[in-house]
Amino acid sequence: MRVSDSDGCRDDGSGALSRLTPRARRFLARRKGVLARLALWSLAESGQAFLVGYGVARSVDEGFLVGDPRRGLLWLAVALVGVLSGARVVRGVFAQLAGLTEPLRDGLVRHAVGRSMAGAAGGGPGATDRAAVSRLTNQVEIARDSFAGLVLTLRSFVFTAAGALLGLLSLHPALLVVVLPPMVSGLALFLCTLRPMAAAQRRALAADEALGDHAARSRAALRDLTACGTAPDAERRGADLVADAAAQARTLSNWAAVRTAALGVAADLPVLTLLIAVPWLRGRGVSTGALLGAFTYLVQSLLPALHTLMTALGAAGARLLVVLDRVLGPMPDAAPGVTVLADVSKAVPARSVPSGPTAPAVELRSVTLSYGVHAEPVLDALDLRVAPGEHLAVVGPSGIGKSTLTRLVAGTLAPSAGEVRVAGHVVTGRAVAELSALRVLVPQEAYVFSGSVGDNLAYLRTHVGRGEVAAAVRVIGLDPLVERLGGLDGPVRPTELSPGEAQLIALARAYLSSAPLLLLDEATCHLDPASEARAEEALAARPGTLLVVAHRLSSAVRADRILVLDGVRAVCGTHDEVLSRSPLYRDLTGHWRAGSSRQL
């Protein structure tokens, strides 16, 4: 789910910082011992930084330049000791760092899991937070690594800079006058980029979460997307999310370029300024050794620490602020104008889309559909009205347009011309949730998922009572299968079900749905005639309207009316009326009487 930046509600990072500051203080206050030990090791790092430049300066001024190489080498040995002691300091720092990073990671995981479980338990249907997967894996690890890197670099810069600046001051105060202005200017420019860069990082993470949420929902409803013909819409939505994520990544890279420029000012300009100022410094009594020591401080200590700090603040710091706000902050809500992929084919209460009291259950007004500009129409100017509570069967040769008709009525396919209405509402372009409240489409390939029997049956109406589920099992004829699977709580493994068993589960699920219109697109083709008759009679007796693409002619005979599609003209009426008006239906009926299980 994306967080909109519309209506002037863009968060530039100050809100997140104010929310996180009290938590950070409490977290650090509980770990004063770790911080104290970390500070002691860092003081050793200050001494190391001081000795390196100071030793080089004294080796030149008091040794080599005055003809005393032994003294010069002794001072270089002091500098070498400072360099070699760095390994021991780093080891001690890392030993203490775990006392900060691991409690942070554990706390973030507990918080993310607790919030997701609470939301799933108390939020009702569809309340599952799919972005929690990203928080538990990618984002928590980003927070842990970013926090560790930030602690290391911030600590290193503070204590290294203190040692180096103290060394410059001890060599000659004029050195600070030359070195500090460009360094401070670059650092100030860099700090000005932190807030907009954090906002860009936040939008990039939100785009990543939206893309992950869309992918998770699409995977969960893959068969429904294919069966209902909504895969192109999901694909377009995914492409939009990918484009948005790419745009946010480009914005983030632009701010990274500004940060790099600031880094150049802070890290490279002091060296250039010092070189230019050498004559001026020499005129004020700065010795050759002091100049070499100053360059050593800049190149070996101060500028590398500054470079690492700016890199960490610009990348790890911004990521840490954004990720902590998303994990610990309030749950993001979908904003106006932001599309969130709904669970495909899940019905919502029928009252969410009001229907007219006298409107036909299904109405087609001069509907034409062609699969190409110059292609022959599959349906040509078809008019059809189905009354509420009616049972209509659709028959015709394979490929004549029966499944196309059900997709048009379901709203998953738009007509080339004309209008399709369900319960008085135009279905073309209507939101998935609204369509789900109007109709249920059961395709030939039944959708069954791994889970319990009860979960599969209640998929379209999650709050249905067990008594209603048990009644649906009995009336559809699902009792033997449910008993074999271990009851309503027994596990369903789709690969172990026959096609007919999967169809029975899908039919019982449709029976329990609250949608007033059921569309069966050869949804009984894998059932034997007796099971098909029992299921269709139960669905026809259910309150609402039933439209069936008949697999057998016996299915058509059970209907109130029959629609015959023969590619020339459509004929609709009762069995006797169609028998007298449609040569194709008379032919089908003749064959059916010769063999009672005649398939269409």
N, C-alpha and C positions, 0 to 999 in steps of 0.2 A: 504494500500500500504506500501511495506517495503522499507526501505532505506538500500541500499547495503553497506557492509563494504569492498567491493573489491577494487582492484587497489590502495591500500594504502590511501584511502580517509576516514579512520576511524576518527571520531570526538571524542577526549578524554575529552571533556568538556570545554577546554580553549576557543574554538571558540564560544560556547554558552555563556560563561561567558563574553567574550568581547562584544558580541552583546547585552546582557541584562544589563550590567553595566550602560550605559548612561540612559536607560529607568528607572532603579531603582533609580538613582540619581534624575531624574526629578520627579519621583513619590514621593520620600521622601521630596524633596525640597518644594513641594506644601503643605506639612503637617507638617510644623515646629512647629505649636502650639500643635498638638497632641504629637509629639516627646518630646517637652519640658515638658508637663504634665506627660508623661510616665516616663521621667527621674527623675522628682521630687518624684514620688511614689517609684521609684527604689532606690533613695538615702535613703529613709526610710528603705528599705530592707537591705541596707548596714549597717545601724545602728543596725538593729535587729540582723544581723549575728555577729556583733562585740560584742554586749551585752551578747549574750548567752555564748560564751566561756570565755569572760572576767569575767562575773559574777561567773561562776563555779570556775575559778582559784582563785579569791579573796575570795570566800567563804571558800576555803580550807586553803589558806595561812594566811588570816587575821582573820579567824573565828574559824573553827573547830580545826585546828592544834595548835592554841595558847590558846585553852580553852575558846573561846568566841562564843558559839553557836548562840547567838542572832545576832551578827554581820554576822556570816556565813549565817543564814537564811535570813538576809536582802539582802545580795548579791545574794542568790538564788532567792529571790523575784524579784530582778532586771533582772536576767536571764529569769524568768517566764514572766515578762512584755514583754521582747523582743520576746518570743515565741508567746504569745497571740496577740501581735500587727501584727503578720503575716497575720491574717485573714483580717484585715482592709486594709493592703497593697495589698493583692491579689484582693480584691474587687475593689480597685481603679485602679489597673493595667488592669483588665478585662474591666472596664468601658471605658478606653481609647483605648483598643485594637481594638474595633469595628470601631474606626475612621480610622484604617489602613486596616483591612481585608475586610470590605464591599466595599469600593471604588475599591480595587484590584479585587474583584470578579466581580463587575459590569463592570469594564473596560475590563476584559478578555472576558466576555460574549458578549459585544458590538463588540469587535475586531473579535472574532470567527464567530459571525453571519454575520458581514459585509464582511469578507473575503470569507466566503462560498457563500453568495449571489452574490458577485461580480464574483466569479469563475463560478457559475452556469449560471449567466446571460451572461457572455462574453466568456465562454470557448467552446461553441458548444456542440454537442451531447456527452454524456458520461462524461461531465466535472463535474458532481455532485460529491461533496466531501462527501462520505459516512462516512469518519472518523470524520466529523464535529459533528456527534451525540456523539461520545466519548469525543470530546473536550468540548462540551456544558454541558455534564453531569458529567461523571467520572473525566475528567482531570481538569476541572475548580474547582470542589470541592476538588480535591487533592491539587491544588495550594492554594486554600483558607485555608484549614486546615493545610497544611504544613507551609505556611507563618505565620499563627497565632502561631503554635507550635514553629517555629524557633524564632520569635520575643520574645516570652515568655521565652524560655530557654536561648537564647543568653543574653538577658537583665538580667535575673536572675543570670546567671553565672558571668557576668562581675561585677555586684554590690555586689553579695554575696561573690565572691572571693576577691574583694577589701576589704570588711569588715573583712573577715576571715584572710587574709594575714596581714592586719594592726593589727589585734588582736594578731596573732602569733609574729609579730615584737615587739609589746608592751610587750608581756610576756617575750621573750628572742630571740635575733637575731639568736642564734644557732639552734633554732627550724626550721627556714626557710632553713638552710643548710641541714638538714636531710629530710625535707618533699618535697622541691621543685624538686630535681633531678629526682626521679622516676615519679613524676607527670608530669613533662615536657617531659620526655622520652616517656611515654605512649601517651601523647597528640600528640607528633610529629609523632609517629608511626601511630596513628589514622589519622592524616592529610594526610599522604602519601597514604592512601587508598581512599581518597575522589574522586580523579580524575578517577581512574579506576572503582570505584563503580558507579560514575555518568555515565560513558560510558556504563557499564553493565545495569544500570537502563534505559538508553536511548534505548538500543537494546531490552530490555524487553518490553518497551512501544511500540516500532515499531512493534514487533512481535504481541502484543495485537491488535494494529490497523489493521495489515494485516489480522489477524483472524476475527476481527469484520467486515472488509470490505468484505471478502470472504463470511461470513455468510449473510450479507445484500444483496449482489448480488445474492447469491444462493436462498435466500427466494423470491426475486423479480422475479426470473426466474424458480421457482420450477416446474411449469407445463411444461415449455419448456425443462427443464432438463429431466423430465420423458418421455415426448413425443419423444424427439430426442435421448434418450438412452445415454445421457452424464452424467447421475447421478454418475456412478462409477468414472469417471474422476474427477468430483467435489468432490466426497467423498475422493479420494486419495489426492487431493490438500488440502482439509481440514485437513486430517490426518497429512500431512507434516507440515502444519502451526501449528497444535497443538503440534507436536513434537518439532518444533523450539521454540515455546513459552515455553515449558517445559525445553528445554536446556538453554534458556536465564534465566529462573527462577533459575535453578541449579547454573549457574555462579554467579548470584546475591547472592545466599545463601552462596557460597564459600567466597565471599568478606565480607559478613556479619560475617562469622566465624572469619576472620582476624580482623575485627573491634571489635569483642567480646574479642579477645586476647589482643588487644591494650587497651580496656577498663579495663581488669583485671590488666594490668601493671599500668595504671594511677590511678585506684580507690582502689586497694587492696594492692599494694606494698608499698605505703606511710605508711599505718598503720603498716605493718610488719617491715619496716625500722625503724619507730619510736620506736617500742617495742625493737628491737635489740640495738638501740642506747641509751637506757635509762641509762646504766652505764656511757657512755661517756658524756651524757648531764648532769647527776648529778655531774660528776667531774668538769664540767665547771660552776657550780653554778645555774643550772636550778632547780627551786623548785618543790616540789610535786604538788602544786596547778597549776603551769605553765604546767607541764606534763599532768595533768587531763584536763586543759583548752585546750591544743593542741589536745588531743584526741577528745574533744568535738567539736572543730572547724572542725576536719577532718570528724568525723562520722555524725555530725548534719548539717553541712553547706557546707564545701568545696567539699567533695567527692560526696554527692548526687547531688550537682549542676554540677559537672564535669561529672558524669554519665549521667545526663539528657542531658547535652550539646552534648556529644559524640553520644548518641543515636539519638538526634534530627538532628545533622549534617549528621550522617551516613544514616539516613532514610529520614526524612522530607527534609533536605537540598538537598540531591541528587535528590529526587523526584521533589522538587520545581524547581530546575535548569532545569531538563529535560522537565518538563511539560510546564514551561514558554517558553522554546525555541521552543517547538512544537506548542504552541498556538500563540506565537508572532513572531516566526521566519519564514523563507521562507517556502513556500509549498514544501513538499517532492516530489521528482520525482521518478518514477520507474527507477531503475538502470539496466544496461545490465545484463542479466542472471536472472532477477527476474521476475517470472510469475505473472501476474495480471489477475484474472478471468474476461473474457470479458462478456458483456451482451449477453446471449445466444440467438441465432437466429436473432440478429439485423444485418441487411444488411449494408455493407459499399459500397461505390461506386465501380462499377464493375471494374474500371480501376486499383484498388489496386491489383488484381490478373490477369495479362494479359492472354488472351486466344489465342490459335493458330488460325490463320485465316481459316484453312481447317480441324481442328480437329473435330471429332464427338462431339455432345453435351453430349452424354453418351456412354461409351464404357466399356464393361465387357470382360475380357480376361481369359477364363478358370476358372471362379470364382466358388469356392466350399466353403460351409459353413456348419459346424457341431457344434452342441451345446454340445460337449463332445468328448473325444478321441475315444470312441467305439460307438458313436451314429451314426445313419444313417444320411447322409448329407441332409439338407433341400434343398440346391441347389448344384448340382453336375456338375462341369466343364461347367458352363454356359457361352456362348459367345453371346454378344449382342452389336449392334451398333445402336444408335439413332442419326439421322442427326439433325443439327441445324434447329430450326423452326418446327420440326415434332411434331405430337400429337400421343402419344403411350398410349394404354390402356392395363392394365394387368388384366387378368381374371384367375379364378381357384377356386377350392373348398376352404372352410375355413381351415386355418392351413397349406396350401400347401407351403407358403413362399412368399406371395405377399408383406406383410409388411416388411419382412426381406429384400427383394430386395430393397425397398425404403430406408431402413436404410443403406444398403450397399452403395447405390448411394449417399445418403446424407452425408456419411462419419462418421456416428455415430456408425457404427458397422464395425469391421474389418473382412475380409474374412479369412477363414482357409487356403486357397490357391488361387492363381490367383491375378488379379489386377483390380481395379476399377478406371476409369478415368472420369472426368467431364471437358469438354472443353479442353481436352489434359492434364489435371493435375491429378496426382495420389491423391486421396482424403484421403487415409488411413494415419493417423498421422498428417494431416494438421491442422493448428491452426483454432480455431472456427471462428475468424474474417475473415479469408481467405475463409473458407467454406461458410460463410454467404454471401460473395460476389458472390459465384458461384451458389447457389441454395437456395430455400425456401421450407421447408417441412411443409405441413399442415396436421396434424394428424386428426384422427376421432374425438377426444375430443378437440374441438376448445378452444384456449386460449383467454379469454377476461378478462380484468382487470377493476377495479373501476377507473373511470376517465371520460373524455368527449368522445363523439362519435369520434370526430376528432383525439383525442390522440390515440384511439384504432386503427383507420384506418391508421394513419401515423406511427405506431409503428416501422415498418421496414424501413421507409424512412422519417425521422423526419422533413426534410426541404421541403417537398412536398407542392406545392401551394394549396390553397383552391379550385381553379378551377379544378385542376386535381382530388382532392378528390371528389368534387361534380360529376364530370364525371364518376368516378369509381362507385359511389353510383347508378347513373342512369343505367350504363351498366350491373352491377351485379344484379340489381333489388332490391336494398336496400331502395328505396325511402319511402315506407310505414313505415318501422321500424324507419328510421331516423326522419321522421315527428312525429311519435308517441313519440319518445324520446326527442323531442324539438330541432331538428336540429343538426348541427355538434358540437355545443357547449353544447348540452344537456348531462345530466349525464348518464353513463352506470352503472347499478348495475347487476353484473353477475348472481346473484341468481334470478333475476326477468326476465331473458331471457330464452326462450325456447332453446333446443339444436339446432334446425334449425336456429333460429335467430343468435345464437352465431356462427354457421358455416358460415352464410352469411357475418358476420363481418370479420371473418378470411379469407374468399375468397376475399373480397374486399381489405383487407390488402395485400394479396399476389399479387393481380392485380397491386397495386401501387408500389410493390417492384421493385428495380432495378436489381435484380438477373435474369440472363438469363434462368434459369431452375426452373420450378415449379414442385414439387412432391406432389400429392394429394393422401393421404392414406385413402381411403374411407371418404374423407372430405366432401362429400355431402350426407351421408347416412341418415341424418335427414331431408332432403329436399324432397318436393314433386317432381314428375318427371318433371313438367314444370319449376320449379325454378332451378332444377339441370341442365336441358338442357340450360337454359338461362345463368347460371353462367359458365358452361363449354365452351359454345360457345364464351363467352366473353374472357375467359382465353386463349382459343386456338387462338383467333384473336390477342391477345397481342403479341408484338415482343418477341420471345424467344421460348423455347421448353417446352412442357407440357407432363408429365408422370402421368397417372391416374391409381390408383388401383380402378377398376370399382366396384361400388356397384350394379348397374343394367346393364343388357346386352345392354340396349339402350345407355348407356354411352360408351360402347365399339364400338358400331356401328358408333358413331360419329367420332371415331378416324381415323387417317391416316393408322395406323397399329395396330395390336392386338398381344399381347404376351400371349399365353396360357400356364399355368403351371399345369400339371396334375400329377406330382410326378414320371413320367416315363421319359418323354422327353419334352422339351420345343418346342413349335411351334410358329413361328412368321411370320406374313404376313398381307395382307389386309383382309378384312372381307371375301371376296370370296375365297382367297387362304387358309385361316385358316379353313374355312367351309369345304373345300375339303380334308384337311389333318389331322384334329383333330376330332376324334370321340367324345371327351368330348365337344368340342365347338358345334358340330352338335347337341348333346343332349341338351346343354344349349339353343341353338337357337330354337329348337323345343318347349321346355317348354316356352321360351319367347314369341313365336308366339301364344301360347295358352293363355298366360296372359301377356300383354304388360309391366307390372311393375315388371317383373321377377327380383328377387334379386339374386346376386351371393354369 
